[in-house]
Amino acid sequence: MALKSGYSQVTIHENLALMKREGYPHKQAVAIALNHARESYFKKYPGGTLPLYLAYPGGKRAQNPVPLSKRAQVEKAADLFEQFTGHDAEHTETIDKPKMPDAVLVVGEIDGIMYSTVRDGVSEKYVHQFKKSSRPLFAVSPDGEQLFMLGGAYTFTDRGIVDT
């Protein structure tokens, strides 16, 4: 049995129907179809927020029970900075991150991003166009004062943004 990739409700129903035709019990077929859809969703939006129809029982996504300490996060960020820029992170400071609102307006997908930075002592400008399958969501806070780039299938490495 080869299930269809994707996380739309249509794809879930098609996968569910296929498994029921093959004799799977209803509850097992539902669980398998939803897990397969969640895998597809998180492949496109790692760390993204699940749509309600894909939510885990109890409404929560499983998370690592022991998050990195603040110090470990700062050290990890400093290492990435050094790898990307080519110079030491001589001064590290933490800033308060904006509180993520409980609701956001999803405007659409982000096609690309432009940014300026200093690498190896040279000021440079970068433009990254996301592959269609890697695009993060562009969201705005309800008051219109904060912008968010949510999910997407990419990493930030010593080369900059890399689609996965």
C-alpha positions in Angstrom: 0.0 0.0 0.0 1.5 3.3 -1.0 -0.2 6.3 0.6 -0.4 9.6 -1.2 1.9 12.4 0.1 0.3 15.6 1.3 -1.7 17.0 4.1 -4.9 18.3 2.6 -8.2 17.0 3.8 -8.8 15.4 0.4 -5.5 13.5 0.5 -6.3 12.3 4.1 -9.7 11.0 3.0 -8.2 9.3 0.0 -5.6 7.6 2.1 -8.2 6.6 4.7 -10.4 5.1 2.0 -7.5 3.1 0.6 -6.6 1.7 4.0 -10.2 0.8 4.8 -10.5 -1.0 1.4 -7.4 -3.0 2.4 -9.0 -4.1 5.6 -7.5 -1.8 8.2 -9.8 -1.2 11.2 -11.3 2.4 11.1 -9.4 3.8 14.1 -6.1 2.4 12.9 -6.7 3.7 9.4 -7.5 7.2 10.8 -4.4 7.3 13.0 -2.1 6.2 10.1 -3.7 8.6 7.6 -3.3 11.6 10.1 0.2 10.7 11.0 1.2 10.4 7.4 -0.4 13.8 6.7 1.4 15.4 9.7 4.8 14.0 8.4 4.1 15.7 5.0 3.1 18.9 6.8 6.2 19.1 9.0 8.4 18.3 6.0 7.1 21.5 4.4 6.8 23.5 7.6 9.2 22.1 10.3 8.2 23.6 13.6 5.1 25.0 12.1 1.7 25.0 13.8 -0.6 22.2 12.8 -3.9 23.1 11.2 -6.8 22.1 13.5 -7.8 19.1 11.4 -4.3 17.7 11.9 -4.0 18.4 15.6 -2.8 15.7 17.9 -5.3 14.3 20.5 -5.3 16.9 23.3 -4.4 19.6 20.8 -0.6 19.5 21.4 2.3 18.6 19.2 4.9 16.4 20.9 7.9 18.4 22.0 11.3 17.6 23.5 10.6 17.6 27.2 14.0 19.2 28.0 14.6 22.4 26.0 18.1 23.9 25.7 19.0 26.3 28.5 19.2 30.0 27.6 23.0 29.8 27.9 23.2 26.8 25.6 20.9 28.6 23.1 23.2 31.7 23.2 26.3 29.6 22.6 24.6 27.8 19.7 23.6 31.1 18.2 27.2 32.5 18.7 28.7 29.4 16.9 26.3 29.8 14.0 27.2 33.5 13.8 30.9 32.7 13.7 30.5 30.0 11.0 28.4 32.4 8.9 30.3 35.6 9.3 33.8 34.3 9.6 34.6 36.3 12.7 34.3 35.8 16.4 31.1 36.7 18.2 33.0 39.0 20.6 29.9 40.4 22.3 26.8 38.4 22.8 23.7 39.8 24.3 20.2 38.6 24.7 17.2 40.7 23.8 13.6 40.0 24.8 11.9 38.3 22.0 8.4 39.6 21.0 5.6 37.5 22.5 4.0 35.3 19.9 0.3 36.2 19.8 -2.3 33.5 20.1 -3.7 34.4 16.7 -2.0 35.7 13.6 -3.2 36.7 10.1 -1.5 34.4 7.5 -0.9 36.7 4.5 0.6 34.0 2.2 3.9 32.2 1.5 7.3 34.0 1.4 8.8 33.6 -2.0 12.2 35.1 -1.0 14.1 37.2 1.4 16.7 40.0 1.1 19.2 40.8 3.9 22.4 42.7 4.5 25.3 41.5 6.7 29.0 41.7 7.3 30.9 38.5 6.2 34.7 38.3 6.5 34.8 42.0 7.2 32.9 42.9 4.0 29.4 44.3 3.9 27.3 42.1 1.6 23.7 41.9 0.4 22.0 38.5 -0.1 18.8 37.5 -1.9 17.4 34.0 -1.3 14.5 32.7 -3.3 12.8 29.8 -1.6 11.9 26.7 -3.5 8.1 26.2 -3.8 8.3 23.2 -1.4 10.4 25.2 1.1 8.5 28.4 1.5 7.6 29.6 5.0 4.4 31.3 5.8 4.2 35.1 6.1 2.0 36.1 9.1 1.2 39.4 10.8 0.1 40.0 14.4 -3.6 41.1 14.9 -2.5 44.7 15.6 -0.4 44.7 12.4 2.8 45.7 14.2 4.8 42.4 14.1 5.7 40.3 11.1 6.4 36.6 11.4 8.1 34.0 9.1 6.6 30.7 10.2 7.6 27.2 9.3 9.1 26.3 5.9 11.6 23.7 4.9 15.0 25.4 5.2 18.0 25.8 7.6 20.4 28.6 8.2 24.0 27.4 7.9 27.4 28.9 7.3 26.3 29.4 3.7 23.2 31.3 4.7 19.6 30.1 4.0 19.6 26.6 2.5 16.3 25.0 1.3 15.8 21.4 2.4 
